[in-house]
């Protein structure tokens, strides 16, 4: 089975600390790299964890608070200086183009590659990326400004053909793809060999949901139902619920409640307030409600 994993590049909230960077994550699906958010310091983190950032062709920005996009102009500049020529797709609020343009206007920078902008909608969820293996859909989140999360969903895989059956029934190469797609095979003698005899079932599809800045909001549950891996912000502990509500953020308990009600397999909590030097209390609070919870730790890879 091809890789489907998430690398945490930053797990802090509004401000970086000496040990934690603000939000950024890298999704590797079948050795294709997708960047989610791009806070200050993201390109340094990519280098630190030996990720070849020129392989990133799609960048998803959840919202236009600085701790989620301020690293983008610098990353694009480095890509340019290092000789990138291939297109780069950016999925974000439409105003991201103005932000990028004004950064380069006064430095008279002209990138050697095309930026292709895909403005996000904030009135309904929609599929914003699709290829032969994967599609990405937005999640509408409840934050102080327009904000989206993202669900990365694998498409159903083909069935795998049993190699011994190819020889047994002298199946020509021209028929292999039809059989993988579910067709029965008719031999030269006219005998019908059922697809179930010729193939193994496809591997199960996997899903990753990224829920960026949001207050507790059960309307997202249907969008993330049964995902294999959920990232949900947990800026505060429950004893700071009033502060969480005022800033449109969530507590560790609330993140766990969402994971429990959405029946997900595993929860990652992150976007920690800089006030917390020790993160174990947040983890313990979440695990008391949803035991299969882990902390977002920078440099760690989490399999979907």
Secondary structure, 3 states (H helix, E strand, C coil): CCCEEEEEEECECCCCCCCCCECEEEEEECCEEEEECCCCCHHHHHHHCCCCHHHEEEEECCCCCHHHCCCHHHHHHHHHHCCCCCCEEEEECCCHHHHHHHHHHCCCCCCCCCEEEEECCCCCCCEEEECCCEEEEEEECCCCCCCEEEEEEECCCCCEECHHHHHHCCCCHHHHHHHHCCCCEECCCCCEECHHHHEECCCCCCEEEEECCCCCCHHHHHHHCCCCEEEEECCECHHHHHHHHHCCCCEHHHHHHHHHHCCCCEEEEECECCCCCCCHHHHHHHHCCCCCEEECCCCCEEEC
